Amino acid sequence: MAVLNRLITVDGVVYRWRVRKRPSHPSPLSFAVERADRRGAILLATVGGTPGDWIGTATVPALVATMVRQAQDQGWHPDQPGPAFALRVPEMKPAQKREG
């Protein structure tokens, strides 16, 4: 399976993000985020629900933006070198998928 990097702009800054590799058993949705234009600390974000729960929802880019802002509020500095910054929000789960 190819790893797809996506770009998102949050508050005027462009970030690259990707869903972390799918595990062999159900686990929470995790994704990595970093500045697109330079190396710095990576955000490793984890939310509730499995990756399959989020497929088919239009909320993932908005979720990435929310997690970027929360991580910055909690001390993540994506423009500075440093260790990965882990942010877990297990209570954040996908909205009900619409059938149709």
C-alpha positions as CSV (number, residue, x, y, z in Angstrom):
1,M,0.0,0.0,0.0
2,A,1.4,3.4,-0.9
3,V,1.7,6.1,1.8
4,L,-0.1,9.2,0.7
5,N,1.0,12.5,2.0
6,R,-1.5,15.3,2.0
7,L,-1.1,19.0,2.4
8,I,-3.2,21.3,4.6
9,T,-2.9,24.9,5.5
10,V,-3.6,25.9,9.1
11,D,-3.4,29.5,10.1
12,G,-1.3,30.4,7.0
13,V,1.2,27.6,7.5
14,V,1.4,24.6,5.1
15,Y,1.7,21.2,6.7
16,R,2.2,17.7,5.3
17,W,0.2,14.9,7.0
18,R,-0.4,11.2,6.6
19,V,-2.3,8.5,8.3
20,R,0.1,6.3,10.0
21,K,0.4,2.7,8.8
22,R,-2.6,0.5,9.3
23,P,-2.0,-2.0,12.1
24,S,-2.9,-5.6,11.8
25,H,-5.6,-5.2,14.5
26,P,-8.1,-2.5,15.2
27,S,-6.5,0.5,16.9
28,P,-7.2,4.2,17.1
29,L,-6.7,6.5,14.1
30,S,-3.1,8.0,14.2
31,F,-1.5,10.4,11.9
32,A,1.8,12.3,11.6
33,V,2.0,16.0,10.8
34,E,5.0,18.1,9.9
35,R,5.8,21.5,8.3
36,A,5.9,21.1,4.5
37,D,8.6,23.7,4.0
38,R,11.2,22.7,6.6
39,R,12.2,20.0,9.0
40,G,11.1,20.3,12.6
41,A,9.4,18.4,15.4
42,I,6.7,16.0,14.1
43,L,3.3,15.8,15.6
44,L,2.0,12.2,16.3
45,A,-1.7,12.6,16.8
46,T,-4.1,9.9,17.9
47,V,-7.9,10.1,18.2
48,G,-10.7,7.7,19.1
49,G,-12.2,5.3,16.5
50,T,-10.3,3.1,14.1
51,P,-9.1,4.3,10.7
52,G,-12.1,2.4,9.1
53,D,-14.5,4.5,11.3
54,W,-13.2,7.7,9.7
55,I,-13.3,6.5,6.1
56,G,-16.2,8.1,4.2
57,T,-16.3,11.1,6.5
58,A,-15.4,14.6,5.4
59,T,-14.1,15.5,8.8
60,V,-10.5,14.3,8.6
61,P,-8.9,17.5,7.2
62,A,-10.8,19.6,9.8
63,L,-9.6,17.1,12.5
64,V,-6.0,17.5,11.4
65,A,-6.3,21.3,11.6
66,T,-7.9,21.0,15.1
67,M,-5.1,18.7,16.3
68,V,-2.4,21.0,14.9
69,R,-3.9,23.9,16.9
70,Q,-4.3,21.9,20.1
71,A,-0.7,20.6,19.8
72,Q,0.6,24.1,19.4
73,D,-1.4,25.3,22.4
74,Q,0.2,22.5,24.4
75,G,3.8,23.3,23.4
76,W,4.4,21.7,20.0
77,H,6.9,23.8,17.9
78,P,6.8,22.4,14.4
79,D,9.4,24.9,13.1
80,Q,12.0,23.8,15.6
81,P,14.0,20.6,15.7
82,G,13.1,18.3,18.5
83,P,11.5,15.0,19.5
84,A,8.1,13.9,18.2
85,F,5.2,15.5,20.0
86,A,2.5,13.0,21.0
87,L,-1.1,14.2,21.3
88,R,-3.8,11.8,22.2
89,V,-7.5,12.7,22.3
90,P,-9.3,9.4,22.6
91,E,-12.7,11.0,23.3
92,M,-12.7,12.6,19.8
93,K,-14.6,10.2,17.6
94,P,-16.0,10.4,14.1
95,A,-19.6,11.6,13.5
96,Q,-22.1,9.1,12.3
97,K,-21.5,8.2,8.6
98,R,-24.3,9.1,6.3
99,E,-25.7,6.3,4.2
100,G,-26.5,6.9,0.6
